[in-house]
Amino acid sequence: MAKRTSEAAGTGWDLLIHDALVYDGSGRLPRRLDVAVREGRVAALGEGLDRHQAAHTLDGAGQWLLPGLLDIHTHFDLEVEVEPGLPEAVRHGTTTVVMSNCSLGLAYGLLPDEAGGRDDNAIVNCFARVENMPKSVLAAALGERVDWDEPGAYLQHLDTLPLGANVVPMIPHSMLRIAVMGMEAAVRRAPTDEEVARMCESLERAMQRGYVGMSTDGLPLHFLANDPYREVAIPAQHASRAELAALCEIVRRHEGIVQFTPNAENRLATAQLLFMSCGRLHGKPLRMTATAAMDLNSAPRAYKALLGLSKLINSDFMRGHFRFQALSAPFVMYGDGATAPVMEEKPSFRQLAAIDLDDRQARQQLLNDPAFCEQFRQDWMAGKFGWTLAHLRRRLQIEPELFARKLEEMTMVSCPESRWNGENLQSLYERLRQFQHTGGREGARDGAEAEAFRRFPDPADEADFLLHLLRSYDREFRWSVITANQRPEVLKELVFHPQTLPGFNDSGAHLTNMAFFDGNLRTLQLAQQDGSPTLMARAVRRLTADAADLFGLDVGRIEIGARADLVMIDPQALASYDSEACTRLIHREIFDHPQMVNRSDGVVRSVIIGGQIAWDGEAFTPEFGQQAMGRPLTRRGTSTAAGGETPAGEAAAADAEHAATLPAAASA
């Protein structure tokens, strides 16, 4: 006779999932169990639990039951305001999302403008280019919704939304700088000691209220979107080492986490930030995570150096607590003309990218400027020939750029010349050159293509070829490129390496440029393909308990008393799932704009958040997005209630004493 193995006090369950193969997040091999849920918590685990005690049952036979998956690098801060259910994350089994990455977020609400008022201009200025979001989309998402001006009130605001997934906001460093200094000062000058002290005081209050930590940024692709700042990096990138050190010390003392994007062009500054994690240097470790451990096409050996550096930081000697995030898929990026993250890597590319998305006339004017065209040619051809340092770095495959600028790596996705759709740009360029070299006798496939070729400059080098595509088709010239993670064996090594965690899905950002909402499923698929039950259990742990522990969250496990955030997966459907074939560009009504998404329908059979069924395998339940299932999460031992749970007794006294020393510490 089957017996119950463990059960919380009380009788009667809201939901019973029976006969599932349960991966509990611990890394142990799975067991076939029944899982009972009562009042949003796991109430019982065992074999043969009495189904008559449950108001509802789910058949788990032949299915995997996992803790709800965490997506630790998202930019859902704006989307959660207009569609709090976050359906594009939840349908893939994600029940907790970490927001406010890369120093951008809404914790400070509307930020001060130059006239002393508050408006959404600074938010739009920061988000538009970094996340490749149209300003109209950003303005619609903000609307009249933002009525808070400090991080504590933001947590309370999130608590009023009918959340689908749990959301985990961080303190965004760029917004913190603007809130204290104003936009002009935040990007034009160093802060005063008093301003650094105010930043520290604000971060201190936020950490006391339960924030998990702070995000900052150094990626040299992140620029502001509005005049007069279009050539200026976002505010976090203007912080000094002393400012960062002062802020990191506050996060360290509260045992929070710092997320950052490193600057590959300033390796010394990146190393200094990384070593702030080390307990050997700073008394105790600081939890840190950074993007991203990837197998770059342009620098195929670079990932080994990253893993080696991380191993040093986390060694017994240095006593760090650091993890790189690894994308669990080939890094496929799409561009709409000049609109793509990689188009911020060279000066002329940035000039095009800085123009508002809907301002085609301004792009045309620039694309017809001879001086710009010459600069574009120099940037596109940089390092491809000649006795230069750039050429040597390219030959040695140690370029710092993500985008290798190789036509053979670029694919035409769509353009008005539909015959070119799906074609490699190198093959198209070679046919054009043959057509021009033979005076039109050879190269073109038909008369229509010959007519299209006659419109190109003659002769055309690679730069002329691309400039013509941009002039002729603007954002209707849609292309894709895989910049990293093309070697399956290296991808698997990165995803399961002890110095990494799966992440960097960038969910909610780059609306038409990438779609990795299903990154967690692709991690599970990699483990499944290996055929090792041990690796599968490890994969589940990395997506659940390990990620939760890194961010200090009380989620990620199936155990008595745990939040009933659960996902049921069909292993047969997962094995045959083709993510790239299920990636599509759809019109999102909430944005009134297209967005790239994934559709893994059939793989995820059920998503349960806070004990409520959100996704039934085919559709969202009527309650989803209408009533709260998830909630804003804070660090373990804290609450989103007003003021949070601050330390008591001597700990509180120590906090007060520390706060009194902040100005001196900040100017050290």
C-alpha positions as CSV (number, residue, x, y, z in Angstrom):
1,M,0.0,0.0,0.0
2,A,1.4,3.4,-1.0
3,K,2.0,5.7,1.9
4,R,2.1,9.5,2.3
5,T,5.7,10.6,2.9
6,S,5.1,14.1,4.3
7,E,2.2,16.5,4.8
8,A,1.7,19.9,6.3
9,A,-0.9,20.4,9.1
10,G,-4.5,20.6,8.1
11,T,-6.9,18.7,5.8
12,G,-8.1,19.3,2.3
13,W,-6.1,20.6,-0.7
14,D,-6.8,23.2,-3.3
15,L,-4.9,21.2,-6.0
16,L,-3.3,17.8,-6.3
17,I,-0.8,16.9,-9.0
18,H,-0.5,13.1,-9.1
19,D,1.9,10.6,-10.6
20,A,4.5,13.2,-11.9
21,L,8.2,12.7,-12.1
22,V,9.3,15.4,-9.7
23,Y,12.6,17.3,-9.9
24,D,12.5,19.2,-6.7
25,G,15.3,21.7,-7.5
26,S,17.8,20.2,-5.1
27,G,19.8,18.5,-7.8
28,R,18.8,15.1,-6.6
29,L,17.5,12.5,-9.1
30,P,13.7,12.8,-9.7
31,R,11.0,10.7,-7.9
32,R,7.5,9.8,-9.0
33,L,5.4,11.7,-6.5
34,D,2.1,13.4,-5.8
35,V,2.3,17.1,-4.9
36,A,-0.6,18.7,-3.0
37,V,-1.2,22.5,-2.8
38,R,-3.1,24.4,-0.2
39,E,-3.4,28.2,0.1
40,G,-0.6,28.9,-2.4
41,R,1.9,26.6,-0.7
42,V,3.1,23.0,-1.1
43,A,1.1,21.1,1.5
44,A,2.1,17.5,0.9
45,L,4.5,15.3,-1.0
46,G,4.2,11.6,-1.3
47,E,3.0,8.5,-3.2
48,G,-0.7,7.7,-3.5
49,L,-2.1,10.8,-1.9
50,D,-5.9,10.8,-1.5
51,R,-7.3,12.5,-4.6
52,H,-10.7,12.9,-2.8
53,Q,-9.1,15.5,-0.5
54,A,-8.4,17.8,-3.4
55,A,-10.7,20.3,-4.9
56,H,-8.9,20.0,-8.3
57,T,-6.5,17.4,-9.7
58,L,-3.9,17.4,-12.5
59,D,-2.7,14.2,-14.1
60,G,1.1,14.2,-14.1
61,A,1.6,10.7,-15.6
62,G,4.5,10.8,-18.1
63,Q,5.2,14.4,-17.2
64,W,8.0,16.2,-15.4
65,L,7.1,18.5,-12.5
66,L,9.6,21.2,-11.7
67,P,9.8,24.3,-9.5
68,G,8.8,27.4,-11.4
69,L,11.8,28.5,-13.6
70,L,13.6,31.8,-13.0
71,D,14.6,34.2,-15.8
72,I,17.4,36.2,-14.2
73,H,18.1,38.8,-16.9
74,T,15.0,40.6,-18.2
75,H,13.8,44.1,-19.0
76,F,10.1,43.6,-18.2
77,D,10.0,46.9,-16.2
78,L,7.8,48.6,-18.7
79,E,5.8,45.7,-20.0
80,V,4.6,44.8,-16.5
81,E,2.8,48.2,-16.4
82,V,0.7,47.4,-19.4
83,E,0.4,43.6,-19.2
84,P,1.2,42.5,-15.7
85,G,0.6,38.8,-16.5
86,L,3.8,38.8,-18.6
87,P,2.4,36.1,-20.8
88,E,5.4,35.7,-23.1
89,A,7.5,34.6,-20.1
90,V,4.9,32.5,-18.2
91,R,3.9,30.3,-21.2
92,H,7.4,28.9,-21.2
93,G,7.3,27.9,-17.5
94,T,8.9,31.0,-16.1
95,T,7.4,32.0,-12.8
96,T,9.9,34.5,-11.5
97,V,11.7,37.3,-13.5
98,V,14.5,39.5,-12.4
99,M,14.0,43.0,-13.8
100,S,15.9,46.3,-13.9
101,N,19.1,44.9,-15.4
102,C,21.8,47.0,-17.1
103,S,21.2,49.9,-14.7
104,L,17.7,50.7,-16.2
105,G,14.4,50.5,-14.3
106,L,11.5,52.3,-12.8
107,A,12.3,52.2,-9.1
108,Y,12.5,56.0,-9.0
109,G,9.5,56.7,-11.1
110,L,9.5,59.9,-13.2
111,L,12.9,61.5,-12.9
112,P,13.7,65.2,-12.6
113,D,13.9,67.2,-15.7
114,E,16.1,70.3,-16.4
115,A,13.4,72.7,-15.3
116,G,13.0,71.0,-11.9
117,G,9.8,69.1,-12.7
118,R,9.4,65.4,-13.2
119,D,8.5,63.7,-16.5
120,D,9.1,60.5,-18.5
121,N,11.8,62.1,-20.7
122,A,14.7,60.6,-18.8
123,I,13.2,57.1,-18.8
124,V,12.6,57.2,-22.6
125,N,16.1,58.7,-23.0
126,C,17.7,55.7,-21.2
127,F,15.5,52.9,-22.6
128,A,14.9,53.7,-26.2
129,R,18.3,52.9,-27.8
130,V,19.6,50.5,-25.2
131,E,16.6,48.3,-25.5
132,N,15.8,49.2,-29.2
133,M,12.2,50.2,-28.2
134,P,10.3,52.8,-30.2
135,K,9.7,56.0,-28.2
136,S,5.9,55.7,-29.0
137,V,5.9,52.2,-27.3
138,L,7.7,53.6,-24.3
139,A,5.4,56.5,-23.9
140,A,2.4,54.3,-24.2
141,A,3.7,51.9,-21.6
142,L,4.4,54.7,-19.2
143,G,1.2,56.7,-19.8
144,E,-0.2,58.1,-16.6
145,R,0.7,55.0,-14.6
146,V,3.9,56.3,-12.9
147,D,2.9,58.0,-9.6
148,W,5.8,57.0,-7.3
149,D,9.2,58.7,-6.8
150,E,11.1,56.4,-4.6
151,P,11.9,52.6,-4.5
152,G,9.7,51.8,-1.5
153,A,6.6,53.2,-3.1
154,Y,7.5,51.3,-6.3
155,L,7.4,48.0,-4.4
156,Q,4.0,48.9,-3.1
157,H,2.9,49.8,-6.6
158,L,4.0,46.4,-7.9
159,D,2.0,44.8,-5.1
160,T,-1.2,46.3,-6.5
161,L,-0.8,44.8,-10.0
162,P,-2.4,41.5,-11.1
163,L,1.0,40.0,-11.6
164,G,1.4,36.7,-13.5
165,A,5.0,35.9,-12.7
166,N,6.8,37.0,-9.6
167,V,8.8,40.1,-10.3
168,V,12.2,41.0,-8.7
169,P,13.2,44.7,-9.3
170,M,16.7,45.9,-8.6
171,I,17.9,49.4,-7.9
172,P,19.0,50.7,-11.4
173,H,22.3,52.7,-11.1
174,S,21.6,55.0,-14.1
175,M,18.2,56.0,-12.6
176,L,19.8,56.4,-9.2
177,R,22.3,58.9,-10.6
178,I,19.7,60.9,-12.4
179,A,17.4,61.0,-9.3
180,V,20.3,62.5,-7.3
181,M,22.2,64.6,-9.9
182,G,19.7,65.3,-12.8
183,M,20.4,64.1,-16.3
184,E,22.8,66.8,-17.4
185,A,25.1,66.4,-14.4
186,A,24.8,62.6,-14.4
187,V,26.5,62.4,-17.8
188,R,28.6,65.6,-17.9
189,R,30.5,65.8,-14.6
190,A,31.7,63.8,-11.6
191,P,29.4,63.8,-8.6
192,T,30.3,65.7,-5.5
193,D,30.9,63.9,-2.2
194,E,27.5,65.1,-1.1
195,E,25.9,63.6,-4.2
196,V,27.6,60.3,-3.7
197,A,26.5,60.2,-0.1
198,R,22.9,60.8,-1.2
199,M,23.2,57.9,-3.7
200,C,24.5,55.7,-0.9
201,E,21.7,56.8,1.5
202,S,19.0,56.1,-1.2
203,L,20.5,52.6,-1.9
204,E,20.7,52.0,1.9
205,R,17.0,52.7,2.3
206,A,16.2,50.5,-0.7
207,M,18.2,47.6,0.7
208,Q,16.5,48.0,4.1
209,R,13.1,47.7,2.3
210,G,14.2,44.4,0.8
211,Y,15.6,45.1,-2.6
212,V,17.8,42.2,-3.8
213,G,20.5,44.6,-5.0
214,M,21.7,47.0,-7.7
215,S,22.4,46.8,-11.4
216,T,25.0,48.8,-13.1
217,D,26.4,48.9,-16.7
218,G,29.6,49.3,-18.7
219,L,28.7,47.9,-22.1
220,P,29.9,50.3,-24.8
221,L,26.8,49.8,-26.9
222,H,24.5,51.7,-24.5
223,F,23.7,55.3,-25.5
224,L,21.1,57.8,-24.7
225,A,18.4,58.5,-27.3
226,N,17.5,62.2,-27.1
227,D,19.2,65.4,-27.9
228,P,21.6,66.7,-26.8
229,Y,22.9,63.4,-25.5
230,R,22.8,61.0,-28.6
231,E,26.5,60.5,-28.5
232,V,26.6,60.1,-24.7
233,A,26.6,56.8,-22.9
234,I,24.0,56.1,-20.2
235,P,24.6,57.6,-16.7
236,A,26.0,54.4,-15.0
237,Q,28.9,54.4,-17.4
238,H,30.1,57.7,-16.0
239,A,30.6,56.4,-12.5
240,S,34.0,56.4,-10.9
241,R,35.6,53.4,-9.2
242,A,35.1,55.2,-5.8
243,E,31.4,55.7,-6.5
244,L,30.9,52.1,-7.5
245,A,32.9,50.9,-4.5
246,A,30.8,52.9,-2.1
247,L,27.6,51.5,-3.6
248,C,28.9,48.0,-3.7
249,E,29.8,48.1,0.0
250,I,26.2,48.8,0.9
251,V,24.9,45.9,-1.2
252,R,27.6,43.7,0.3
253,R,26.6,44.6,3.9
254,H,23.0,43.6,3.2
255,E,24.1,40.4,1.4
256,G,22.5,41.5,-1.8
257,I,23.7,41.2,-5.4
258,V,25.2,43.5,-8.0
259,Q,24.5,42.8,-11.7
260,F,26.6,44.4,-14.3
261,T,27.5,44.3,-18.0
262,P,31.3,44.6,-18.5
263,N,33.2,46.9,-20.8
264,A,35.3,44.8,-23.1
265,E,37.1,47.9,-24.3
266,N,38.3,48.8,-20.7
267,R,39.4,45.5,-19.2
268,L,41.1,47.2,-16.2
269,A,37.8,48.8,-15.1
270,T,36.0,45.5,-15.7
271,A,38.6,43.6,-13.6
272,Q,38.4,46.2,-10.8
273,L,34.6,45.7,-10.6
274,L,34.8,42.0,-10.7
275,F,37.3,41.9,-7.9
276,M,34.9,43.8,-5.7
277,S,33.3,40.4,-5.2
278,C,36.3,39.1,-3.4
279,G,36.1,38.5,0.4
280,R,39.9,38.4,0.5
281,L,40.0,42.0,-0.5
282,H,36.8,43.4,1.1
283,G,36.3,41.3,4.3
284,K,33.4,39.3,3.0
285,P,32.2,38.2,-0.5
286,L,29.8,40.3,-2.6
287,R,27.4,38.4,-4.7
288,M,27.8,39.5,-8.3
289,T,26.6,38.4,-11.7
290,A,27.5,39.6,-15.2
291,T,26.7,39.1,-18.8
292,A,27.7,37.1,-20.6
293,A,29.8,34.0,-21.0
294,M,29.4,33.4,-24.8
295,D,31.4,31.7,-27.5
296,L,32.0,34.7,-29.7
297,N,32.5,34.2,-33.4
298,S,34.9,37.2,-33.5
299,A,36.9,35.9,-30.5
300,P,36.4,32.1,-30.2
301,R,39.0,31.7,-27.4
302,A,37.7,34.6,-25.2
303,Y,35.3,32.4,-23.2
304,K,38.2,30.4,-21.7
305,A,39.7,33.6,-20.3
306,L,36.3,34.6,-18.8
307,L,35.8,31.3,-17.1
308,G,39.4,31.3,-15.8
309,L,38.9,34.8,-14.4
310,S,35.7,33.7,-12.7
311,K,37.4,30.7,-11.3
312,L,40.1,32.9,-9.8
313,I,37.6,35.2,-8.2
314,N,35.6,32.3,-6.7
315,S,38.7,30.5,-5.5
316,D,39.2,29.6,-1.8
317,F,42.0,32.2,-1.8
318,M,40.0,35.2,-3.2
319,R,36.6,34.1,-1.7
320,G,34.4,35.7,-4.3
321,H,30.8,34.9,-5.1
322,F,30.4,35.6,-8.8
323,R,28.7,34.0,-11.7
324,F,28.7,34.8,-15.4
325,Q,25.3,34.4,-17.2
326,A,25.3,32.1,-20.2
327,L,22.8,32.2,-23.0
328,S,21.4,28.7,-23.7
329,A,21.1,29.2,-27.5
330,P,23.0,30.5,-30.5
331,F,22.9,34.3,-30.3
332,V,20.7,35.1,-33.2
333,M,20.2,38.8,-33.6
334,Y,17.9,40.5,-36.1
335,G,18.3,44.0,-37.5
336,D,15.7,46.3,-39.1
337,G,18.0,48.4,-41.3
338,A,20.3,50.1,-38.9
339,T,18.2,49.2,-35.9
340,A,20.1,46.4,-34.1
341,P,22.2,46.3,-30.9
342,V,25.4,45.6,-32.8
343,M,25.0,48.7,-34.8
344,E,26.2,50.7,-31.9
345,E,29.8,49.3,-32.1
346,K,31.2,51.8,-34.7
347,P,30.9,55.6,-34.9
348,S,29.1,55.7,-38.2
349,F,26.8,52.8,-37.2
350,R,25.9,54.8,-34.1
351,Q,25.1,57.9,-36.1
352,L,22.4,55.9,-37.9
353,A,21.2,54.1,-34.8
354,A,20.8,57.4,-33.0
355,I,18.1,58.6,-35.4
356,D,14.6,58.1,-34.1
357,L,13.1,54.9,-35.6
358,D,10.3,56.8,-37.4
359,D,12.5,59.4,-38.9
360,R,13.4,57.9,-42.3
361,Q,14.0,61.3,-43.8
362,A,16.9,62.0,-41.4
363,R,18.4,58.6,-42.2
364,Q,18.2,59.2,-45.9
365,Q,19.9,62.6,-45.5
366,L,22.7,61.0,-43.6
367,L,23.0,58.0,-46.0
368,N,23.5,60.5,-48.9
369,D,26.2,62.5,-47.1
370,P,29.5,61.7,-48.8
371,A,31.5,62.3,-45.6
372,F,29.2,59.9,-43.7
373,C,29.5,57.3,-46.5
374,E,33.3,57.4,-46.3
375,Q,33.2,57.0,-42.5
376,F,30.8,54.1,-42.9
377,R,33.2,52.5,-45.4
378,Q,36.1,52.9,-43.0
379,D,34.2,51.4,-40.1
380,W,32.8,48.5,-42.1
381,M,36.3,47.6,-43.6
382,A,38.2,48.2,-40.3
383,G,40.7,45.4,-39.7
384,K,39.9,43.6,-42.9
385,F,43.2,44.4,-44.7
386,G,46.4,46.4,-44.2
387,W,49.3,46.3,-41.7
388,T,47.3,47.6,-38.8
389,L,46.7,46.6,-35.2
390,A,43.0,46.1,-36.0
391,H,44.0,43.7,-38.8
392,L,46.3,41.8,-36.6
393,R,43.6,41.4,-33.9
394,R,41.1,40.3,-36.6
395,R,43.6,37.7,-37.9
396,L,44.3,36.4,-34.4
397,Q,40.5,36.4,-33.7
398,I,40.8,38.6,-30.6
399,E,38.6,41.5,-31.7
400,P,36.6,43.1,-28.9
401,E,33.5,43.6,-31.1
402,L,30.5,41.3,-31.0
403,F,29.7,42.0,-34.7
404,A,32.4,40.6,-37.1
405,R,31.0,42.5,-40.1
406,K,31.1,39.5,-42.4
407,L,28.5,39.3,-45.2
408,E,28.6,35.5,-45.1
409,E,27.3,35.6,-41.6
410,M,24.3,37.8,-42.4
411,T,21.0,36.5,-43.8
412,M,18.3,38.5,-45.6
413,V,15.2,37.9,-43.6
414,S,12.8,40.1,-45.6
415,C,12.8,43.1,-47.9
416,P,10.7,44.4,-50.8
417,E,12.8,42.3,-53.2
418,S,11.3,39.2,-51.8
419,R,13.3,36.9,-54.1
420,W,16.3,37.6,-51.8
421,N,14.5,36.5,-48.6
422,G,16.5,33.8,-46.8
423,E,19.6,34.4,-48.8
424,N,23.1,34.8,-47.5
425,L,24.2,38.4,-48.1
426,Q,27.7,37.3,-49.4
427,S,26.1,35.2,-52.1
428,L,23.9,38.1,-53.1
429,Y,26.9,40.5,-53.1
430,E,28.9,38.1,-55.3
431,R,26.1,37.8,-57.9
432,L,26.0,41.6,-57.9
433,R,29.7,41.9,-58.5
434,Q,29.5,39.3,-61.3
435,F,26.7,41.2,-62.9
436,Q,28.7,44.4,-62.8
437,H,31.9,42.8,-63.9
438,T,30.3,41.3,-67.0
439,G,28.3,44.4,-67.9
440,G,25.0,42.7,-67.0
441,R,25.5,39.6,-69.0
442,E,25.9,37.2,-66.0
443,G,25.0,37.1,-62.3
444,A,21.4,38.1,-62.2
445,R,18.9,35.2,-61.9
446,D,16.2,36.9,-63.9
447,G,15.2,40.2,-65.5
448,A,13.7,41.5,-62.2
449,E,16.9,40.9,-60.3
450,A,18.9,42.4,-63.2
451,E,16.8,45.6,-62.8
452,A,17.4,45.6,-59.1
453,F,21.1,45.2,-59.6
454,R,21.2,48.1,-62.0
455,R,20.1,50.4,-59.2
456,F,23.3,49.6,-57.1
457,P,26.4,51.8,-57.4
458,D,28.7,50.5,-60.0
459,P,31.3,49.3,-59.0
460,A,30.1,48.4,-55.5
461,D,32.3,47.4,-52.7
462,E,30.8,45.8,-49.5
463,A,30.1,49.3,-48.0
464,D,28.4,50.5,-51.2
465,F,26.3,47.3,-51.2
466,L,25.1,47.8,-47.6
467,L,24.6,51.6,-48.0
468,H,22.4,50.9,-51.0
469,L,20.3,48.4,-49.1
470,L,19.9,50.9,-46.3
471,R,19.0,53.8,-48.6
472,S,16.6,51.8,-50.7
473,Y,14.7,49.7,-48.1
474,D,15.5,51.4,-44.7
475,R,13.9,49.4,-41.9
476,E,12.2,47.1,-44.4
477,F,15.7,45.6,-45.0
478,R,15.4,43.0,-42.2
479,W,18.5,40.8,-41.7
480,S,19.8,38.4,-39.1
481,V,23.2,37.4,-37.9
482,I,24.5,34.7,-35.4
483,T,27.3,36.4,-33.4
484,A,28.0,33.7,-30.8
485,N,27.3,30.2,-29.5
486,Q,27.5,28.4,-32.9
487,R,29.6,25.5,-31.6
488,P,27.3,23.0,-29.8
489,E,30.0,21.5,-27.6
490,V,31.2,24.9,-26.4
491,L,27.6,26.1,-25.8
492,K,26.9,23.1,-23.6
493,E,30.1,23.6,-21.7
494,L,29.2,27.3,-21.0
495,V,25.6,26.5,-20.0
496,F,26.6,23.8,-17.4
497,H,30.0,25.2,-16.3
498,P,30.3,25.7,-12.5
499,Q,31.3,29.4,-13.1
500,T,28.1,30.2,-14.9
501,L,24.3,30.2,-14.6
502,P,21.9,30.1,-17.5
503,G,20.6,33.6,-18.1
504,F,21.0,36.7,-20.4
505,N,17.7,35.9,-22.1
506,D,17.0,39.7,-22.3
507,S,13.3,39.0,-22.2
508,G,11.2,42.1,-22.7
509,A,13.9,44.1,-24.5
510,H,14.8,44.5,-28.2
511,L,11.3,44.0,-29.4
512,T,12.2,43.1,-33.0
513,N,15.8,42.1,-32.6
514,M,15.8,38.9,-30.5
515,A,13.6,36.3,-28.8
516,F,14.9,34.1,-26.0
517,F,11.8,33.8,-23.8
518,D,12.3,30.1,-24.0
519,G,15.9,30.1,-23.0
520,N,15.2,28.0,-19.9
521,L,13.5,25.3,-22.0
522,R,16.5,25.3,-24.2
523,T,18.7,24.6,-21.2
524,L,16.5,21.6,-20.3
525,Q,16.6,20.4,-23.8
526,L,20.4,20.5,-23.8
527,A,20.5,18.3,-20.7
528,Q,17.8,16.0,-22.1
529,Q,19.8,15.5,-25.3
530,D,22.8,14.4,-23.2
531,G,20.7,11.5,-21.8
532,S,22.0,11.8,-18.3
533,P,19.4,11.9,-15.5
534,T,22.1,13.5,-13.3
535,L,22.7,16.3,-15.8
536,M,18.9,16.9,-16.1
537,A,18.6,17.2,-12.3
538,R,21.5,19.6,-12.3
539,A,19.9,21.6,-15.1
540,V,16.7,22.0,-13.1
541,R,18.6,23.1,-10.1
542,R,20.6,25.7,-12.0
543,L,17.3,27.2,-13.4
544,T,15.6,27.2,-10.0
545,A,17.3,26.8,-6.6
546,D,20.8,28.0,-7.7
547,A,19.4,31.1,-9.4
548,A,17.1,31.8,-6.4
549,D,20.1,31.4,-4.0
550,L,22.2,33.8,-6.1
551,F,19.6,36.5,-5.8
552,G,18.5,35.7,-2.3
553,L,15.0,34.6,-3.1
554,D,12.6,32.2,-1.4
555,V,11.6,30.4,-4.5
556,G,13.0,27.6,-6.7
557,R,12.2,24.4,-4.6
558,I,9.5,21.9,-4.3
559,E,9.3,21.2,-0.5
560,I,6.7,21.4,2.2
561,G,5.8,25.0,2.9
562,A,7.4,26.4,-0.3
563,R,5.5,28.7,-2.6
564,A,3.5,26.6,-5.1
565,D,5.3,27.9,-8.2
566,L,5.3,24.8,-10.4
567,V,5.7,23.9,-14.0
568,M,4.8,20.6,-15.7
569,I,6.7,19.7,-18.9
570,D,6.1,17.1,-21.5
571,P,9.5,15.4,-22.1
572,Q,8.5,14.0,-25.5
573,A,7.4,17.4,-26.7
574,L,10.5,19.0,-25.3
575,A,12.7,16.5,-27.2
576,S,11.1,17.5,-30.5
577,Y,10.8,21.2,-29.8
578,D,12.5,23.4,-32.5
579,S,12.8,26.9,-31.0
580,E,14.0,28.6,-34.1
581,A,11.1,27.2,-36.1
582,C,8.7,28.5,-33.4
583,T,10.1,32.0,-33.3
584,R,7.9,34.6,-35.1
585,L,7.2,38.3,-35.4
586,I,3.7,39.1,-34.1
587,H,1.8,42.3,-33.5
588,R,1.5,42.9,-29.8
589,E,-1.7,44.9,-29.0
590,I,-0.3,46.2,-25.7
591,F,2.5,48.0,-27.7
592,D,0.7,48.5,-30.9
593,H,3.9,47.3,-32.4
594,P,5.5,44.1,-33.7
595,Q,7.6,41.9,-31.4
596,M,9.6,38.7,-31.8
597,V,8.3,35.9,-29.6
598,N,8.6,32.1,-29.2
599,R,5.8,29.6,-29.1
600,S,6.6,26.4,-27.2
601,D,2.9,25.4,-26.9
602,G,2.7,21.7,-26.2
603,V,6.0,21.6,-24.3
604,V,4.8,23.3,-21.1
605,R,1.6,21.4,-20.0
606,S,0.8,23.5,-17.0
607,V,2.2,26.6,-15.1
608,I,1.1,27.1,-11.5
609,I,2.0,30.4,-9.7
610,G,1.1,30.9,-6.1
611,G,-1.0,27.7,-6.2
612,Q,-3.2,29.0,-9.2
613,I,-3.1,27.6,-12.7
614,A,-1.9,30.3,-15.1
615,W,-1.4,28.2,-18.2
616,D,-3.1,24.9,-19.0
617,G,-0.9,23.8,-21.9
618,E,-3.0,25.4,-24.6
619,A,-4.2,28.8,-23.2
620,F,-4.0,31.1,-20.2
621,T,-6.7,30.6,-17.6
622,P,-9.4,33.3,-17.2
623,E,-7.9,34.5,-13.9
624,F,-4.5,35.0,-15.5
625,G,-3.7,38.7,-15.7
626,Q,-6.9,39.6,-13.9
627,Q,-6.0,38.6,-10.4
628,A,-2.6,38.5,-8.7
629,M,-0.8,35.1,-9.0
630,G,2.7,36.3,-8.6
631,R,4.0,39.1,-6.3
632,P,7.0,41.4,-6.1
633,L,9.8,39.5,-4.4
634,T,12.3,40.9,-2.0
635,R,15.4,39.3,-0.3
636,R,14.8,36.4,2.1
637,G,13.7,37.7,5.4
638,T,12.2,40.9,4.1
639,S,8.8,42.0,3.0
640,T,7.2,44.4,0.5
641,A,5.1,45.9,3.3
642,A,5.7,49.6,3.9
643,G,9.2,50.0,5.2
644,G,10.0,46.3,4.7
645,E,11.5,44.3,7.6
646,T,14.5,46.2,8.9
647,P,17.0,44.5,11.2
648,A,16.1,44.6,14.9
649,G,18.1,45.3,18.0
650,E,21.8,45.6,17.6
651,A,21.7,45.1,13.9
652,A,19.5,48.2,13.5
653,A,21.8,50.2,15.7
654,A,24.7,49.0,13.5
655,D,22.8,50.2,10.4
656,A,22.2,53.6,11.9
657,E,25.9,53.9,12.8
658,H,26.9,52.9,9.3
659,A,24.5,55.3,7.6
660,A,26.1,58.1,9.6
661,T,29.5,57.4,8.1
662,L,28.3,57.2,4.5
663,P,29.6,60.6,3.3
664,A,33.1,59.9,4.5
665,A,33.0,56.4,3.0
666,A,31.7,57.7,-0.3
667,S,34.6,60.2,-0.7
668,A,37.3,57.8,0.3
